[in-house]
């Protein structure tokens, strides 16, 4: 839920209590985005792509 809230612009960060966001791999987060998109849960696709892109950059997957 935290990740979807972040992707949809409801919060400015993707942080969970106790740093639990680090327990999710970039592959897992990518799959969450794909499934959320397929389910019609992404409110602003351009924002979600930009935010996911930033995570991919930090993870060293892109660029």
C-alpha positions as CSV (number, residue, x, y, z in Angstrom):
1,X,0.0,0.0,0.0
2,X,2.8,2.4,0.8
3,X,4.4,1.9,-2.6
4,X,1.1,2.4,-4.4
5,X,0.4,5.6,-2.4
6,X,3.9,6.8,-3.4
7,X,3.4,6.0,-7.1
8,X,0.0,7.7,-7.1
9,X,1.4,10.9,-5.5
10,X,-0.4,10.5,-2.1
11,X,2.9,10.8,-0.3
12,X,6.3,12.3,-1.2
13,X,8.4,9.3,-0.1
14,X,8.5,5.6,-0.1
15,X,9.5,4.9,3.5
16,X,7.9,2.3,5.8
17,X,8.1,2.0,9.6
18,X,11.4,0.4,10.6
19,X,12.8,0.7,7.1
20,X,10.8,-2.3,5.9
21,X,10.8,-0.9,2.3
22,X,14.3,-2.3,2.1
23,X,12.8,-5.8,2.4
24,X,11.3,-5.5,-1.1
25,X,13.5,-6.1,-4.2
26,X,13.4,-3.9,-7.2
27,X,12.0,-6.9,-9.1
28,X,9.2,-7.1,-6.6
29,X,8.4,-3.4,-6.8
30,X,8.4,-3.6,-10.6
31,X,5.9,-6.4,-10.5
32,X,3.7,-4.4,-8.1
33,X,3.7,-1.5,-10.6
34,X,2.9,-3.9,-13.5
35,X,0.0,-5.5,-11.6
36,X,-1.3,-2.2,-10.2
37,X,-1.4,-0.8,-13.8
38,X,-3.2,-3.9,-15.1
39,X,-5.8,-3.5,-12.3
40,X,-6.3,0.2,-13.1
41,X,-4.9,1.4,-9.8
42,X,-2.5,3.9,-11.2
43,X,-4.0,7.4,-11.1
44,X,-1.3,9.3,-13.0
45,X,0.7,7.0,-15.2
46,X,3.3,9.6,-16.1
47,X,4.0,10.3,-12.4
48,X,4.2,6.6,-11.6
49,X,6.7,6.0,-14.4
50,X,8.8,9.0,-13.2
51,X,8.8,7.8,-9.6
52,X,9.5,4.2,-10.6
53,X,12.3,5.5,-12.9
54,X,13.9,7.2,-9.9
55,X,13.9,4.0,-7.9
56,X,15.4,2.1,-10.9
57,X,18.1,4.7,-11.1
58,X,19.0,4.3,-7.4
59,X,19.0,0.6,-7.8
60,X,21.4,0.9,-10.7
61,X,19.1,-0.9,-13.1
62,X,18.6,2.0,-15.5
63,X,21.0,4.5,-17.2
